Amino acid sequence: MKQFIDKIDFKSLRKQKTTLINVIAKSTTTKTQKDNLTGILLLIDLIQDTAVDKYGFTEDEVFNQIQS
């Protein structure tokens, strides 16, 4: 698992997560789509939490606000 976490580009993951949140929030997204995408969002949250809680990444590395 550590090797998997080490390969994650957290800056890109944060941008992808933001995009996913924006798609989920759109009124044109169906309930089924929202439910499925929310599941992926929860998986991203778990990966981020695991990186911080178990593998020594700092919260700043993992959760830092996206800078445009």
Sequence and secondary structure as in RCSB ss.txt:
>XXXX:A:sequence
MKQFIDKIDFKSLRKQKTTLINVIAKSTTTKTQKDNLTGILLLIDLIQDTAVDKYGFTEDEVFNQIQS
>XXXX:A:secstr
 HHHHHT  HHHHHHHHHHHHHHHH TTS HHHHHHHHHHHHHHHHHHHHHHHTT   HHHHH     
